[in-house]
Amino acid sequence: MVMLVVCMLGLAACGKSAAGGEEGSKQLVMGTSADYAPFEYIDTATSEEIIGFDVDLAKALGEKLGYEIVIQDMDFSGLITSLQSGKVDFVMAGMEATTERSKNVDFTNPYFRSDISMVVASDGAVQTFEDIKGKVVGVQVGSIQAEKAKELQKEVDFTVETRDRVPDLVEEIKSGRFEGVLMEDVVSKGYIKNNDNLKVISVPNNETGGASIAFPKDSELTEKFNTELAEMKENGEMDQLVSKWFGGVKSVD
């Protein structure tokens, strides 16, 4: 009887893959920060599910490579650390492959690019970039916008404050604590659409390198994902997803 129980437990254990999925399936855990619509976010009016462009793209790539994608939400500033520690298998969060980040993780080729702009109050004191002098500008912790703010401070003197989540940044504009927030154009559009008291102004040197997928150093998955990304761009699947989530915007070449 004891041997029978041991065998049954052994068979039950063998029914799971090393990645935690059922036998015959493989899972990859995707780390993201679900506060960045339309890349990844939760539409609480309909469900608690994380949706968005990155989510659809990750699942499409996973299906092509034979993986089930499991999504884990966390603050943007903790994504790279979670990837390095093995808590997640890869990161998709509209993240740019900066020189500093590339010291710690590997990135795929960029799959989408959007420039940076500044969200301000429609009737506020800031109506041009030069008006931000002496004012407070908000950026997300660890984001490319935080790096861009440092560059812009060389042109106009302003104070930078950070928050973990993008919706918190927007609330600070509404409350009057921030005079502006730096964010990607495609992300700002959603906030402008839903808030008549907000508008977008342009900032100099607003180009970005585009969003890429982050993997642990020397991961074999980096090139596999690169191959599938290139195929999706070639066959039009990428443009279909871009059109779904961003309208007429084109994916990066």
Secondary structure in CASP SS format (residue, H / E / C, confidence):
PFRMAT SS
TARGET T0000
AUTHOR 0000-0000-0000
METHOD secondary structure of the structure
MODEL  1
M C 1.00
V H 1.00
M H 1.00
L H 1.00
V H 1.00
V H 1.00
C H 1.00
M H 1.00
L H 1.00
G H 1.00
L H 1.00
A H 1.00
A H 1.00
C H 1.00
G C 1.00
K E 1.00
S C 1.00
A C 1.00
A C 1.00
G C 1.00
G C 1.00
E E 1.00
E C 1.00
G C 1.00
S C 1.00
K C 1.00
Q E 1.00
L E 1.00
V E 1.00
M E 1.00
G E 1.00
T E 1.00
S C 1.00
A C 1.00
D E 1.00
Y E 1.00
A C 1.00
P C 1.00
F C 1.00
E E 1.00
Y E 1.00
I E 1.00
D C 1.00
T C 1.00
A C 1.00
T C 1.00
S C 1.00
E C 1.00
E C 1.00
I E 1.00
I E 1.00
G C 1.00
F H 1.00
D H 1.00
V H 1.00
D H 1.00
L H 1.00
A H 1.00
K H 1.00
A H 1.00
L H 1.00
G H 1.00
E H 1.00
K H 1.00
L H 1.00
G C 1.00
Y C 1.00
E E 1.00
I E 1.00
V E 1.00
I E 1.00
Q E 1.00
D E 1.00
M C 1.00
D C 1.00
F H 1.00
S H 1.00
G H 1.00
L H 1.00
I H 1.00
T H 1.00
S H 1.00
L H 1.00
Q H 1.00
S H 1.00
G C 1.00
K C 1.00
V C 1.00
D C 1.00
F E 1.00
V E 1.00
M C 1.00
A C 1.00
G C 1.00
M C 1.00
E E 1.00
A C 1.00
T C 1.00
T H 1.00
E H 1.00
R H 1.00
S H 1.00
K C 1.00
N C 1.00
V E 1.00
D E 1.00
F E 1.00
T C 1.00
N C 1.00
P C 1.00
Y C 1.00
F E 1.00
R C 1.00
S C 1.00
D C 1.00
I E 1.00
S E 1.00
M E 1.00
V E 1.00
V E 1.00
A E 1.00
S C 1.00
D C 1.00
G C 1.00
A C 1.00
V C 1.00
Q C 1.00
T C 1.00
F H 1.00
E H 1.00
D H 1.00
I H 1.00
K C 1.00
G C 1.00
K C 1.00
V E 1.00
V E 1.00
G E 1.00
V E 1.00
Q E 1.00
V C 1.00
G C 1.00
S C 1.00
I H 1.00
Q H 1.00
A H 1.00
E H 1.00
K H 1.00
A H 1.00
K H 1.00
E H 1.00
L H 1.00
Q C 1.00
K C 1.00
E C 1.00
V C 1.00
D C 1.00
F C 1.00
T E 1.00
V E 1.00
E E 1.00
T E 1.00
R E 1.00
D C 1.00
R C 1.00
V H 1.00
P H 1.00
D H 1.00
L H 1.00
V H 1.00
E H 1.00
E H 1.00
I H 1.00
K H 1.00
S H 1.00
G C 1.00
R C 1.00
F C 1.00
E C 1.00
G E 1.00
V E 1.00
L E 1.00
M E 1.00
E E 1.00
D H 1.00
V H 1.00
V H 1.00
S H 1.00
K H 1.00
G H 1.00
Y H 1.00
I H 1.00
K H 1.00
N H 1.00
N C 1.00
D C 1.00
N C 1.00
L E 1.00
K E 1.00
V E 1.00
I E 1.00
S E 1.00
V C 1.00
P C 1.00
N C 1.00
N C 1.00
E C 1.00
T C 1.00
G C 1.00
G C 1.00
A E 1.00
S C 1.00
I C 1.00
A E 1.00
F E 1.00
P E 1.00
K C 1.00
D C 1.00
S C 1.00
E C 1.00
L H 1.00
T H 1.00
E H 1.00
K H 1.00
F H 1.00
N H 1.00
T H 1.00
E H 1.00
L H 1.00
A H 1.00
E H 1.00
M H 1.00
K H 1.00
E H 1.00
N H 1.00
G C 1.00
E H 1.00
M H 1.00
D H 1.00
Q H 1.00
L H 1.00
V H 1.00
S H 1.00
K H 1.00
W H 1.00
F H 1.00
G C 1.00
G C 1.00
V C 1.00
K C 1.00
S C 1.00
V C 1.00
D C 1.00
END
